Amino acid sequence: MKCFTVFSLVFLLVFPAFAAGGMGGTRGEGPASGPDLEANDPLGKANAVLLDSYAHYRDELKSKSGPVIYAAGDDMVLIENGARETAHTDTRRYHVLKAAAHTPLTLYVLLISGIGEPLPAERLSALRSYRGLLTDARASLKGRELTPEQLARSERLIDCSMKFADSVLSAGKVSSAELRAFTRSQRADVDGNTLDAARDQIDTMDAKVEAWLSKMTSADRAALRVIVGGSHMPAVGNIAYQYFQAKLALPYGGRWAGETDGSGRLVFGEAMWDEGKALNLLATHWVDSGIGDFFFDDAERMHRDLLADAAERVIGEKLGRAVSR
């Protein structure tokens, strides 16, 4: 999550040394490292109760929760009644299609910083090495579980990349226009592999999720919660998040699906690759939804910074800025 929850805000207020990576001296010894409350401050002591109480309540909710699915990377796990069952979210075909689609992207990354100038020796050496790898990669495509169309498309992506690499190696340089023309020419085949990879993942996930759901009671299906872990850049529109939005019959955001829909049933955790931390984040959403409801009559209120509304007002007053709608 990018925003503060009550838990994270209190953590920063009560334990700033930990939040800053251990800066400053031992708690309770010497002057405070900043304007925060010292450990022995009576208000700080009272405030610390919230931290412990919040964590206790979050753990209580986790212990009473219904089934939970945690999906991250190539795997997802169903956690139900103390048992865990793990399944893959994709197949080998998905990774073959993705790797083939990455070939023009690799050339872009190798060349973009040197456009318009003679390429240095180390860059030409890296390009030459990659060109050699493509020869072997292309030869390996046959015999993999690809449809004839997928095979032809993947071979074409690698063939075009090898041809472009050869032209750059021959010239010793590449212009912005040449690189752009090459990358744009690959768009249709990249899109084709991307579509087939997405279909592979969604089909794979749906088959397993359907099997899990078929064994649940109607009450358990209604209580099912999901947390999806992923990286920062593809957070919006994450494929697993999109799938579970649709599967759980939640409002569907498609390619613009964000980090939470406010229902508490589906949450996206940025850089959340640890199962325990992911479950804590999911439970944090449950706690914060209740806080938002009881204090603000808005279950989604704590899904943004606690100071967000106040900051907007102060910035308007101090800096004369209005929100751009």
C-alpha positions in Angstrom: 0.0 0.0 0.0 1.3 3.5 -0.8 -0.9 5.2 1.8 -0.8 5.2 5.5 -3.2 3.1 7.4 -3.9 3.9 11.1 -1.5 1.1 11.9 1.3 2.5 9.9 0.7 6.0 11.1 0.8 5.0 14.7 3.9 2.9 14.1 5.7 6.0 12.7 4.5 8.2 15.6 5.4 5.8 18.3 8.4 4.0 16.9 10.1 6.5 14.5 13.6 5.0 15.1 12.4 1.6 13.8 10.6 3.2 10.9 13.8 5.1 9.9 15.8 1.9 9.9 17.2 2.1 13.4 18.5 5.7 13.3 19.2 7.4 16.7 20.1 5.9 20.1 18.5 3.3 22.2 14.8 4.1 23.0 14.5 6.0 26.3 18.2 7.0 26.4 19.4 10.5 25.7 17.6 13.2 23.7 15.0 12.3 21.1 16.3 12.1 17.6 13.5 14.3 16.3 10.3 16.0 17.4 8.5 12.7 18.0 7.4 11.6 21.5 10.0 10.0 23.7 9.3 6.4 24.8 8.7 7.5 28.4 6.3 10.3 27.4 2.9 9.6 29.0 1.1 10.5 25.8 3.4 8.3 23.9 2.8 5.4 26.3 -1.0 5.8 25.8 -0.6 6.0 22.1 1.4 2.8 22.1 -1.6 0.9 23.3 -3.2 1.5 19.9 -0.4 -0.3 18.2 -0.7 -3.4 20.4 -4.5 -3.4 20.3 -4.6 -2.9 16.5 -2.2 -5.9 16.0 -4.2 -8.1 18.4 -7.5 -7.3 16.6 -5.9 -7.9 13.2 -4.7 -11.3 14.4 -8.1 -12.1 15.8 -9.8 -11.3 12.5 -7.3 -13.5 10.7 -8.0 -16.4 13.0 -11.7 -16.1 12.4 -11.6 -15.5 8.6 -13.0 -17.8 6.0 -11.0 -19.2 3.1 -8.3 -17.0 1.6 -6.5 -17.2 -1.7 -3.0 -15.6 -2.0 -1.8 -15.3 -5.5 1.7 -14.0 -6.4 4.0 -14.7 -9.3 3.5 -18.2 -10.8 1.7 -19.6 -7.8 -1.4 -19.2 -5.7 -2.4 -20.9 -2.5 -5.7 -21.6 -0.9 -5.7 -21.3 2.9 -8.7 -22.9 4.5 -9.4 -24.4 7.9 -5.7 -24.4 8.7 -4.7 -26.3 5.5 -2.9 -25.0 2.5 -3.1 -26.1 -1.2 -0.8 -24.6 -3.8 -1.3 -24.4 -7.5 0.4 -22.8 -10.5 -1.1 -19.8 -12.1 0.3 -20.5 -15.6 2.0 -23.2 -17.7 5.3 -23.5 -19.5 3.6 -22.2 -22.7 3.0 -18.9 -20.9 6.7 -18.4 -20.3 7.8 -19.4 -23.8 5.4 -16.9 -25.3 6.5 -14.2 -22.9 10.2 -14.9 -23.5 9.7 -14.7 -27.3 7.9 -11.4 -27.0 10.7 -10.0 -24.9 13.3 -10.3 -27.7 12.6 -6.8 -29.3 12.3 -5.3 -25.8 15.7 -6.6 -25.0 17.2 -4.9 -28.0 15.5 -1.7 -27.1 17.0 -1.8 -23.6 20.4 -2.7 -25.0 20.4 0.2 -27.5 18.3 3.1 -26.3 21.0 4.8 -24.3 23.4 4.9 -27.2 21.2 6.1 -30.1 22.6 8.6 -32.5 26.3 7.8 -31.6 28.8 5.1 -32.4 28.1 2.3 -30.0 31.0 1.7 -27.5 32.9 -1.6 -27.7 31.3 -3.1 -24.6 27.8 -2.3 -26.0 28.6 -4.0 -29.3 30.0 -7.0 -27.4 26.8 -7.3 -25.4 24.7 -7.0 -28.5 26.8 -9.6 -30.3 26.5 -12.0 -27.3 22.7 -11.6 -27.3 22.6 -12.2 -31.0 24.3 -15.5 -30.5 21.8 -16.5 -27.8 18.9 -15.7 -30.1 20.2 -18.3 -32.6 19.9 -21.0 -30.0 16.6 -19.7 -28.7 15.1 -19.8 -32.2 16.2 -23.4 -32.7 14.7 -24.4 -29.4 11.1 -23.3 -30.3 10.2 -26.4 -32.2 9.1 -29.2 -30.0 7.6 -26.9 -27.4 3.9 -27.0 -26.8 2.9 -24.1 -29.1 0.2 -24.0 -31.7 1.4 -23.6 -35.3 0.3 -19.9 -35.2 2.2 -19.3 -31.9 5.3 -21.1 -33.2 5.3 -19.0 -36.4 4.7 -15.8 -34.5 7.5 -16.5 -32.0 9.9 -17.5 -34.7 9.1 -14.3 -36.5 9.8 -12.2 -33.4 13.2 -13.8 -33.0 14.0 -13.6 -36.7 13.2 -9.9 -36.9 15.3 -9.3 -33.8 18.3 -11.1 -35.2 18.0 -9.2 -38.5 17.8 -5.9 -36.7 20.7 -6.8 -34.4 22.8 -7.7 -37.4 22.1 -4.4 -39.1 23.1 -2.5 -35.9 26.3 -4.6 -35.6 27.1 -3.9 -39.2 26.6 -0.1 -38.9 28.0 0.2 -35.4 25.3 2.6 -34.4 21.5 3.0 -34.5 19.3 6.1 -34.8 16.2 6.9 -32.8 14.1 6.6 -35.9 15.5 3.2 -36.8 15.0 1.8 -33.3 11.4 3.2 -33.2 10.6 1.8 -36.6 11.8 -1.6 -35.5 9.9 -1.7 -32.2 6.7 -0.5 -33.8 7.0 -3.1 -36.5 7.0 -5.8 -33.8 3.8 -4.6 -32.1 1.3 -7.0 -33.8 3.4 -10.1 -32.9 4.1 -8.9 -29.4 0.4 -8.3 -28.9 -0.4 -11.7 -30.3 1.9 -13.5 -27.8 0.7 -11.3 -25.0 -2.9 -12.3 -25.7 -2.1 -15.9 -25.8 -0.1 -15.7 -22.6 -2.9 -13.9 -20.8 -5.4 -16.6 -22.0 -3.0 -19.3 -20.7 -2.8 -17.8 -17.3 -6.5 -17.0 -16.9 -7.5 -20.5 -18.2 -5.0 -22.1 -15.8 -6.1 -20.0 -12.8 -9.8 -20.5 -13.5 -9.6 -24.3 -13.8 -8.0 -24.5 -10.3 -10.2 -21.8 -8.7 -13.3 -23.6 -10.0 -12.0 -26.8 -8.5 -11.5 -25.1 -5.1 -14.9 -23.4 -5.2 -16.7 -26.7 -6.1 -15.6 -28.1 -2.7 -16.7 -25.1 -0.7 -20.1 -24.5 0.9 -22.1 -21.5 -0.3 -21.2 -19.7 2.9 -17.5 -20.3 2.4 -17.7 -19.1 -1.2 -19.4 -15.9 0.0 -16.7 -15.4 2.7 -13.7 -16.0 0.3 -11.1 -13.3 0.4 -8.2 -12.8 -2.1 -4.9 -11.0 -1.9 -2.8 -10.6 -5.0 0.9 -9.8 -4.7 2.7 -8.0 -7.5 5.3 -5.4 -8.5 4.8 -1.6 -8.5 4.8 -0.9 -12.2 2.2 -3.4 -13.3 0.0 -2.8 -10.3 -2.8 -1.2 -12.3 -4.6 -3.8 -14.4 -2.7 -6.7 -12.9 -4.0 -9.9 -14.6 -4.6 -11.9 -11.5 -6.3 -9.0 -9.8 -8.5 -8.5 -12.9 -9.4 -12.2 -12.9 -10.4 -12.3 -9.2 -12.4 -9.0 -9.6 -14.5 -10.8 -12.2 -14.6 -14.2 -10.5 -15.8 -12.7 -7.2 -18.5 -10.7 -9.1 -17.0 -7.4 -7.8 -17.2 -4.2 -9.8 -14.8 -4.9 -12.7 -12.2 -2.2 -13.6 -10.6 -4.1 -16.5 -7.2 -2.8 -17.5 -7.6 0.1 -15.0 -8.3 -2.1 -12.0 -6.6 -0.6 -9.0 -5.3 -1.8 -5.6 -8.6 -2.2 -3.8 -12.3 -2.1 -4.7 -13.4 -1.2 -1.1 -15.2 -4.5 -0.5 -12.4 -6.0 1.6 -12.7 -9.2 -0.4 -9.9 -8.4 -2.9 -6.7 -6.5 -2.2 -3.5 -5.9 -4.2 -0.2 -5.9 -2.2 2.7 -4.1 -3.8 5.9 -6.0 -3.6 4.0 -8.5 -1.3 5.9 -11.7 -2.0 5.7 -13.1 1.6 2.6 -15.0 2.4 2.5 -14.0 6.1 2.9 -10.3 5.3 0.3 -10.6 2.6 -2.2 -12.1 5.0 -1.4 -9.3 7.5 -2.1 -6.7 4.8 -5.4 -8.4 3.9 -6.4 -8.3 7.6 -5.3 -4.7 7.8 -7.8 -3.8 5.1 -10.5 -5.5 7.2 -9.6 -3.5 10.3 -9.3 -0.2 8.4 -12.7 -0.8 6.6 -14.3 -1.0 10.0 -12.5 2.1 11.3 -13.6 4.0 8.2 -17.2 3.0 8.7 -17.4 3.8 12.4 -15.5 7.1 12.3 -16.2 8.5 8.9 -19.2 6.6 7.6 -17.0 5.6 4.7 -15.5 2.1 4.6 -12.9 3.2 2.1 -11.8 6.3 3.9 -8.7 4.6 5.5 -7.6 3.2 2.1 -6.0 6.6 1.5 -3.6 8.6 3.8 -5.2 9.6 7.1 -4.0 13.1 6.5 -5.1 13.2 2.8 -8.2 15.4 3.3 -6.5 17.7 5.7 -3.5 18.1 3.4 -5.7 19.0 0.5 -7.3 21.8 2.6 -4.0 23.1 4.0 -2.3 23.1 0.6 -5.3 25.0 -0.8 -5.0 27.6 2.0 -1.2 27.9 2.0 -0.2 27.4 -1.6 -3.5 28.4 -3.4 -3.7 25.1 -5.2 -7.0 23.5 -6.1 -7.4 19.9 -7.1 -7.3 19.3 -10.8 -10.5 17.5 -11.8 
